[in-house]
Amino acid sequence: MAPSFQLSALIASLPESEGGAWGPPASTDSSLNEVPYAPYSKADKLGRMADWTQDSGKDGRDNRGGRQGYNRNYRDQQVYGAGTSSLFSYQHAEDEASFSVVDNTRTSTKPRMGFGRGGGTIFRGRGSRGGTQSSRGGAASGRGGFQRTQTGRGGHDSRFDSRGGRGGRGGRRFGWKDWDKPQRNRDASVIIKPEWKMLEEIDFNRLAKLNLETDEGEDIEGYGFLHYYDRSNDKAAGAKTAERRLAVQDRLFFNPTASDDPVIQDLAQKDEATIFATDSVLSMLMCAPRSVYPWDIVIVREGNKIFLDKREGSQIDYVSVNENATDPPLDVSEGNKDAMNAPQALSMEATFINQNFAIQTVNETASKYEFPQPNPFYNPEEDSEPLGSKAYKYRRFDLSLNEEEPMHLIVRTEVDAVVKSGSGEEQFLTIKALNEFDDRAQGSGGALNWRQKLSSQLGAVVATEMKNNSCKLARWTTQSILAKAHQMKLGFVSRATPKDNNRHVILGVVSFKPREFATQMNLNLNNGWGIVRTIVDMCMQMPEGKYVLVKDPNKPVLRLYEVPVNTFEDEEEDVQVQGPKE
């Protein structure tokens, strides 16, 4: 008979522990605490005991080959937890932290597609100039399709365009290390003094949402005279027969600010309006959201009257060049080696061209069109030079929101010439000039060569100018509409040689109707009137005094400052005193 087994005796024979419990001892070993854990699934299929094809790259990152490539090709067979061998890779923390790449340029001369040397990726709009990019490569984006350019060993170009034809120039241009370029820091148009008090700060996004419908305005008074436009200038732009040298002629032109205009002062005393301005200042304010360069406007409130003025020598009187280009002209301090292509030099050149171009395109030997009143700024006893063709039309616009609170604006507009229509009607013109300095220089904004493309691709040339000079063209169009001009003549003037900014050639003249041109530029005058009314309402809520509206030199922001009454008067007196000493 087998011996009987008693459970109590078996338990009594077990060794006693300190805690009174029996079983495996609790482990205090922490050697596995830092071991990484790879997830797995019970349904995983065991394919390999050790996968030697799974290479780990730098810093434990998986390379594109090996098992990762296998999983990419056979995604339906990929299992949970696959490709996680990098969790077990050894991290070279100290060694990698002290390591840096000195030179990563390729030594191979084989051309590649991309942003490196030997090729480039180009996004183009309409109307390409053709040719290849520079050796550094780059990219530019426009409204058109996608085009890729690559230069092979034999200089052969291969292009791919989604529209089937050649693309065009324009749009964003990504060059070598464009991402690493420092932000340009322009200087303000006026020095902000400590005693100035900032009242408002308005960004352009808020200005773009404003809207105010107004009438077409009414003529109040007219001063000056106009010569008739010379129709011999209306030849095919870009043709050899249309080319002529730009002559330099001395004529007098006056452009005083609103507070110094005797006609405006007389109208203000008669209480004809609430707001008084000139077309140059008013167009700058109406087109403020398109501006990039700094500017400032002096606002004077006297009683219930608002005067929009400009300082002596203000930037508003000068014509900018390629202000809205993606890569505008650099200043000399920013590394521009050609001083004649700096922003200030180009602005002076463009202003000089505009004045002489307006004189040359009229016929001064024929009869002239006289306005009821003579030029109010000309004094024959003091001024010896002859007057240029210029007429001043004082026009009134209604900016009232309701009949209970009327608000009117009087603006002094300018017209440059007159022409007879087919029906014998006298039509007024504004004459402006676009200038080309060097289509290959920095800051050209991807402009076409006018001598080669003006006759065959006039639309592409004008579209490029609309992009690079959006603010300037918008101001000219606004001034033409304010003056109720029937046509706007745009001249295309280029340097005789790219390295000489003193001799110029007129390549052609093109006519536009201001309203239609504004539609092509997507220019909304109701938005401009809304901006004017908003700024005026701010000033009407302030006490009487002087204010300055300043465009930030580096941000799309307007700032309104309250300044002492004699802020700029002292500077003008200093200039007059120091003038004779020089």
Secondary structure, 3 states (H helix, E strand, C coil): CCCCCCHHHHHHCCCCCCCCCCCCCCCCCCCCCCCCCCCCCCCCCCCCCCCCCCCECHHHCECCCHHHHHHHHCHHHCCCCCCCHHHHCCCCHHHHHCCCCCCCCCCCCCCCCCCCCCEEEECCEEECCCCCCCCCCCEEECCCCCEEEEECCCCCEEEEECCCCCEECCCEEECCCHHHCCCCCCCCCCCCCCCCEEEEEEEHHHHCCCCCCCCCCEEEEEEEEEEEECHHHCCCCCCHHHCEECCCCCCECCCCCHHHCHHHHHHHHCCCCCEEEEHHHHHHHHCHHHCCCCCEEEEEEECCEEEEECCCCCHHHCCCCCCCCCCCCCCHHHCCCCHHHCHHHHHHHHHHHHHHHHHHCEEEEEEEEECCECCCCCCCCCCCCCECCEEEEEEEEECCCCCCCCCEEEEEEEECEEEECCCCCEEEEEEEEEEECCCCCCCCCCCCCHHHHCCCCHHHHHHHHHHHCHHHHHHHHHHHHHCCCCEEEEEEEEEEECCEEEEEEEEEEEEECHHHHHHHCCCCHHHHHHHHHHHHHHHHCCCCEEEEEEECCCCCEEEEEEECCCCCHHHHHHHHHHHHHC
